[in-house]
Amino acid sequence: MSVSFETKETNRGVLTFTISQEQIKPALDKVFNDVKKNLNVPGFRKGRIPRPIFNQKFGEEALYQDALNDLLPAAYEGAVTEAGIEVVAQPQFDIASMEKGQDWTITAAVVTKPEVKLGAYKDLEVSVEVSKEVTDADVDARIERERNNLAELVIKEEAAVEGDTVVIDFVGSVDGVEFDGGKGDNYALELGSGQFIPGFEEQLVGHTAGETVDVNVTFPEDYQAADLAGKAAKFVTTIHEVKTKEVPALDDELAKDIDEEVETLDDLKAKYRKELEEQKEVAYNDAVESAALDLAVENAEIVELPSEMIHEEVHRSMNEFLGNMQRQGISPEMYFQITGTTEDDLHKQYEGDAEKRTKTNLVIEAIAKAEGFEATDEEIEAEITSLATDYNMEVDQVRRLLSPEMLKHDIAIKKAVEVITSTAKVK
């Protein structure tokens, strides 16, 4: 194979390579054998036309495109390797020559990985706003949330206060005319929850069961129903019941109801403290890692980041997200229908930080290369086992899905992130 690469501009060039007759001839034979199966030619049984007759009637050139399609992926990959370049986007192919009996010459306009000039990435000083400390108040708040989850609603005779739940009928009107969606029966509304438009819930505070209250509100200017936005409305609201939360006593019995593995309230507090400490430790380490990576990227210089890399990062993130949804039984069509969004909306969502993610990936890869990080066979096997556990898959299934090269790359990246974060100093 003859291979040459010509730089046209920064991070862009043309790769020229040939496909030899030794490769072309068997590819043409394969394509002919596939094509002739469906050919009906007078004088010959279906699929039995001889090659010379085919060439005479249709021309050997009729096989060229299919043969090229078969040969191109491997030929291109080999040319990229031989040229010693790193391509970061889909190439644009062009046929330079496909003369009969001659080697074929193909050109590919390619985008190459930009040069990364590393700055400081070790012993970085970073500041984070996440604390590792767990206070008594943190533990008490966790228990109080669980306690409230076990609360029961009981009917009360007194007037409703914020936090109570009222069971209501309501009919809404604008200028005396009822509107669609403005009516409800036996609706359970927690006062202060913000379920209804601003001003509605507050006007029910202080009222008791059996009362009918005229609730006067104004729809927000950005209200989703354009015909109601900014308009004054009246809701005639009848209160059927007022219910208040009755929370269980804060004692050992409550602790056992919350968590059957504990015997006392002190046990539950100790367990929650340990869990919160672990969670805060993870959050703290994540914050340090994020801050250190951001600073390492800021210290580096990337020579002209190609727009194609950002575009591919957006689509990679979208495909990963939609793939996760699919594994949960939610198709892309279903997701867009449920959320009321479109593929363009999702594209814009991931565009926001695609450039930052792309730069970060480039810098981490450059650090892995500069440090000479490589993966051992033992590390590869450990990674396969870890992934199998994380995704509840068989080890052999993971091994089939991920190539050794992919695993080596991921392990080297992890080592690079580790060297950045483990040496970082928190102010």
C-alpha positions in Angstrom: 0.0 0.0 0.0 1.2 3.5 -0.9 0.3 6.1 1.7 0.9 9.8 2.0 -0.5 12.6 4.1 -0.5 16.3 3.2 -1.4 18.9 5.8 -3.7 21.5 4.3 -4.3 23.6 7.4 -4.1 23.3 11.2 -5.6 19.9 12.2 -6.7 19.2 8.7 -5.2 17.3 5.7 -5.6 14.9 2.9 -4.7 11.2 3.3 -3.9 9.5 0.0 -3.6 5.7 -0.2 -3.9 2.8 -2.7 -5.6 -0.5 -2.7 -3.6 -3.1 -4.6 -4.8 -5.5 -7.3 -4.0 -8.4 -4.9 -6.8 -7.0 -2.7 -9.1 -5.9 -5.5 -9.3 -9.2 -7.4 -10.7 -11.4 -4.6 -13.1 -8.6 -3.6 -14.4 -8.4 -7.2 -14.8 -12.2 -7.2 -16.8 -12.0 -3.9 -19.1 -9.3 -5.2 -19.6 -11.1 -8.5 -20.6 -14.3 -6.7 -23.1 -12.3 -4.6 -24.5 -10.3 -7.6 -24.9 -13.2 -10.0 -27.3 -15.1 -7.6 -30.1 -12.7 -8.5 -29.3 -12.2 -12.2 -31.7 -13.4 -14.9 -29.8 -13.4 -18.2 -31.4 -15.0 -21.4 -29.6 -18.3 -22.2 -28.5 -18.9 -18.7 -30.2 -20.3 -15.6 -30.7 -17.8 -12.8 -27.4 -17.3 -11.0 -25.3 -19.2 -13.5 -23.9 -16.5 -15.8 -20.2 -17.0 -16.4 -17.8 -14.1 -15.4 -16.7 -13.3 -19.0 -20.3 -13.0 -20.2 -21.1 -10.7 -17.2 -18.0 -8.5 -18.0 -19.0 -8.3 -21.7 -22.7 -7.5 -20.9 -22.4 -5.3 -17.9 -18.7 -4.4 -17.6 -16.4 -5.3 -14.8 -16.7 -1.7 -13.6 -20.3 -2.5 -12.4 -18.7 -4.4 -9.5 -16.2 -1.7 -8.5 -18.4 0.3 -6.0 -19.5 -2.7 -4.0 -15.9 -4.1 -4.0 -14.7 -0.7 -2.8 -17.3 -0.6 0.0 -15.9 -4.0 1.2 -12.3 -3.0 1.0 -12.4 0.7 2.2 -12.8 0.3 6.0 -9.7 -1.9 6.4 -7.7 0.0 3.8 -8.4 3.3 5.4 -7.6 2.1 8.9 -4.3 0.7 7.7 -3.5 3.9 5.9 -4.2 6.0 9.0 -1.9 3.7 11.0 0.9 3.8 8.4 0.7 7.6 8.1 1.0 7.9 11.9 -1.9 10.3 12.3 -4.8 10.4 14.8 -8.1 11.1 13.1 -10.9 12.5 15.3 -13.9 12.8 12.9 -15.5 11.0 10.0 -13.4 11.4 6.8 -14.7 12.5 3.4 -13.6 10.0 0.8 -13.0 10.7 -2.9 -11.9 8.4 -5.6 -8.7 9.6 -7.3 -8.5 6.7 -9.8 -10.1 3.2 -10.4 -8.5 2.2 -13.6 -9.1 -1.4 -14.7 -6.1 -3.6 -13.9 -4.5 -0.9 -11.9 -4.3 -0.2 -8.1 -7.1 2.1 -6.9 -6.1 5.4 -5.4 -8.4 6.9 -2.8 -8.1 10.3 -0.9 -9.7 11.1 2.4 -10.1 14.6 3.8 -9.5 14.1 7.5 -9.5 16.1 10.8 -6.6 15.2 13.0 -6.3 15.4 16.8 -5.1 18.9 17.9 -1.8 19.3 19.6 -2.1 19.7 23.4 0.6 21.7 25.1 0.4 20.7 28.7 0.8 23.1 31.6 0.9 22.3 35.3 -1.3 19.3 36.2 0.4 18.0 39.4 0.4 19.6 42.9 -2.4 22.0 41.8 -3.9 24.2 44.5 -7.7 24.0 44.3 -10.6 25.2 46.5 -13.9 23.4 47.0 -17.1 24.4 48.7 -18.1 20.9 49.8 -17.5 20.0 53.4 -16.8 16.5 54.7 -18.1 17.3 58.1 -21.4 15.6 59.2 -23.2 17.5 62.0 -25.8 16.4 64.4 -28.2 18.6 62.5 -27.5 16.7 59.3 -28.3 13.4 61.1 -31.5 14.8 62.7 -32.7 16.2 59.4 -32.3 12.8 57.7 -34.3 11.1 60.5 -36.9 13.9 60.4 -37.5 13.3 56.7 -38.0 9.6 57.3 -40.2 10.4 60.2 -42.4 12.6 58.1 -42.6 9.9 55.4 -44.4 7.7 58.1 -46.8 10.5 59.1 -50.5 9.9 58.8 -53.1 12.4 57.7 -55.9 12.8 60.3 -59.0 15.0 60.0 -59.0 18.1 62.2 -61.8 20.5 63.1 -59.7 23.6 63.5 -58.8 26.0 60.7 -56.2 25.0 58.1 -52.6 26.1 58.6 -49.7 25.8 56.2 -48.6 22.2 55.9 -52.2 20.9 56.3 -53.9 19.1 53.5 -57.3 20.3 52.3 -59.8 18.2 50.2 -61.5 20.7 47.9 -63.8 21.2 44.9 -63.0 24.2 42.8 -64.4 25.9 39.7 -62.3 28.6 38.0 -63.5 31.4 35.8 -62.2 34.5 34.1 -64.6 37.4 33.7 -67.4 35.1 34.9 -66.7 32.5 32.2 -65.4 29.0 33.2 -62.3 27.8 31.4 -61.0 24.4 30.4 -58.9 22.7 33.1 -60.1 25.1 35.8 -62.4 22.6 37.6 -61.6 19.8 40.1 -63.5 17.6 42.6 -62.2 16.1 45.8 -58.7 17.3 45.1 -56.2 16.8 48.0 -54.0 19.9 48.2 -51.1 20.4 50.7 -51.0 24.0 51.6 -47.6 25.5 51.0 -46.6 22.8 48.5 -46.7 25.2 45.6 -48.9 22.9 43.4 -51.3 25.7 42.4 -50.5 29.1 41.0 -49.1 31.7 43.4 -51.6 33.1 45.8 -54.1 30.2 45.7 -53.0 28.1 48.6 -52.4 31.0 50.9 -56.0 32.1 50.7 -57.2 28.8 52.1 -55.2 29.1 55.3 -57.4 30.0 58.2 -60.5 28.3 56.8 -62.3 25.2 58.0 -64.2 22.3 56.5 -67.6 23.2 55.1 -66.6 26.7 54.0 -66.7 28.0 50.5 -64.0 30.5 49.6 -63.6 32.8 46.6 -60.0 32.5 45.8 -58.8 35.5 43.6 -55.5 35.1 41.7 -53.7 36.3 38.7 -52.1 33.9 36.3 -48.4 34.5 35.7 -47.4 36.2 32.5 -45.4 33.2 31.4 -48.3 30.7 32.2 -48.2 27.7 29.8 -51.8 28.3 28.6 -51.4 31.5 26.6 -55.1 32.4 26.7 -54.9 32.6 30.5 -51.4 34.2 30.9 -51.6 37.5 32.9 -55.3 37.3 33.5 -57.2 37.7 36.8 -59.3 34.6 37.8 -61.7 33.6 40.5 -61.8 30.0 41.9 -65.0 29.2 43.9 -63.5 26.7 46.3 -65.4 24.4 48.7 -63.4 22.8 51.5 -64.6 19.3 52.4 -62.0 18.3 54.8 -58.9 19.6 56.6 -56.3 17.1 57.5 -53.1 17.5 59.5 -50.0 15.4 59.6 -49.6 13.2 62.7 -46.0 12.2 63.0 -45.0 9.2 65.1 -43.0 9.8 68.3 -39.3 10.1 68.0 -38.3 7.0 69.9 -36.8 3.5 69.5 -40.0 2.1 68.0 -39.8 4.8 65.3 -36.2 3.8 64.6 -37.2 0.1 64.1 -40.1 1.2 61.8 -37.7 3.2 59.7 -35.0 0.6 59.5 -35.5 -3.0 60.6 -31.8 -3.6 61.0 -31.6 -1.3 64.1 -32.9 -1.7 67.6 -32.7 1.9 69.0 -32.8 5.5 67.9 -29.1 5.8 68.8 -28.4 2.9 66.5 -30.3 4.6 63.7 -28.4 7.9 64.3 -25.1 6.1 64.2 -26.0 4.3 60.9 -27.2 7.5 59.3 -24.0 9.3 60.4 -21.8 6.7 58.8 -23.9 6.8 55.5 -23.8 10.6 55.4 -20.0 10.6 56.1 -19.5 8.2 53.1 -21.8 10.3 50.9 -20.0 13.5 51.9 -16.6 11.9 51.3 -17.6 10.9 47.8 -19.1 14.4 47.1 -15.9 16.0 48.5 -13.6 13.8 46.4 -15.7 14.5 43.3 -15.5 18.2 43.9 -11.7 18.1 44.3 -11.4 16.0 41.1 -13.6 18.4 39.1 -11.7 21.5 40.4 -8.3 19.9 39.7 -9.3 18.8 36.2 -10.7 22.2 35.4 -7.4 23.8 36.4 -5.3 21.3 34.5 -7.4 22.1 31.4 -7.1 25.8 32.0 -3.3 25.5 32.3 -3.0 23.6 29.0 -3.1 25.0 25.5 -5.1 23.3 22.7 -4.1 24.3 19.2 -7.4 25.0 17.4 -10.1 22.7 18.7 -11.9 21.3 15.6 -15.6 22.0 15.5 -16.1 18.4 14.3 -14.9 17.1 17.7 -17.4 19.1 19.5 -20.2 17.9 17.2 -19.2 14.3 17.7 -19.0 14.8 21.5 -22.6 16.1 21.4 -23.8 13.1 19.5 -21.8 10.7 21.7 -23.5 12.1 24.8 -26.9 12.0 23.2 -26.5 8.4 22.1 -25.2 7.4 25.6 -28.2 9.1 27.2 -30.8 7.6 24.8 -29.1 4.2 25.1 -29.5 4.4 28.9 -33.2 5.3 28.4 -33.6 2.3 26.0 -32.2 -0.1 28.6 -34.9 1.1 30.9 -37.5 0.3 28.3 -38.0 3.9 27.1 -37.5 4.4 23.4 -36.3 7.7 22.0 -39.7 8.4 20.6 -41.4 7.7 23.9 -38.8 9.9 25.8 -39.5 12.9 23.5 -43.2 12.4 23.8 -43.1 12.1 27.6 -40.9 15.2 28.0 -42.5 17.2 25.3 -39.1 17.8 23.7 -37.4 17.1 20.4 -34.1 15.7 19.3 -33.0 19.3 18.5 -33.8 20.2 22.2 -31.6 17.4 23.4 -28.9 18.4 21.0 -28.9 22.0 22.4 -28.9 20.6 25.9 -25.6 18.8 25.3 -24.1 21.6 23.2 -23.7 23.7 26.4 -20.6 22.0 27.8 -19.5 19.8 24.9 -16.5 22.0 24.3 -15.4 21.8 27.9 -15.9 18.0 27.9 -13.9 17.7 24.6 -11.0 19.8 26.0 -11.0 17.9 29.2 -10.8 14.5 27.4 -7.9 15.8 25.2 -5.9 17.0 28.2 -6.4 13.8 30.1 -5.3 11.7 27.1 -2.2 14.0 26.7 -1.3 13.5 30.4 -1.7 9.7 30.1 0.6 9.8 27.1 3.1 12.1 28.8 3.2 9.9 31.9 3.6 6.8 29.8 0.6 5.1 31.5 -0.1 1.6 30.3 -2.4 -1.1 31.5 -1.2 -4.5 32.7 -2.9 -7.8 32.0 -3.9 -7.9 35.6 -5.5 -4.4 35.5 -7.4 -5.3 32.4 -8.8 -8.4 34.0 -9.7 -6.5 37.1 -11.5 -3.9 35.0 -13.5 -6.5 33.2 -14.6 -8.1 36.5 -15.5 -4.7 37.9 -17.6 -3.8 34.9 -19.3 -7.2 35.0 -20.3 -6.6 38.6 -21.4 -3.0 38.0 -23.7 -3.9 35.0 -24.7 -7.3 36.3 -23.2 -9.1 33.3 -21.2 -12.2 32.7 -17.4 -11.6 32.6 -17.2 -13.3 29.1 -19.9 -11.0 27.8 -18.0 -7.9 28.9 -14.9 -9.3 27.3 -16.7 -9.8 24.0 -18.2 -6.3 24.1 -15.0 -4.4 24.9 -11.7 -4.8 23.0 -8.4 -4.9 24.9 -7.5 -1.5 23.3 -10.6 0.1 24.6 -9.9 -1.2 28.1 -6.2 -0.2 28.0 -7.3 3.4 27.0 -9.8 3.6 29.8 -7.4 2.4 32.4 -4.7 4.8 31.2 -7.3 7.6 31.5 -8.2 6.6 35.0 -4.5 6.7 36.0 -4.1 10.2 34.5 -7.1 11.4 36.5 -5.7 9.8 39.6 -2.3 11.6 39.2 -4.1 14.9 38.8 -6.4 14.5 41.8 -4.2 12.6 44.2 -1.5 15.3 44.0 -4.0 18.2 44.3 -3.8 20.4 47.4 -7.0 21.8 48.8 -6.7 25.4 50.0 
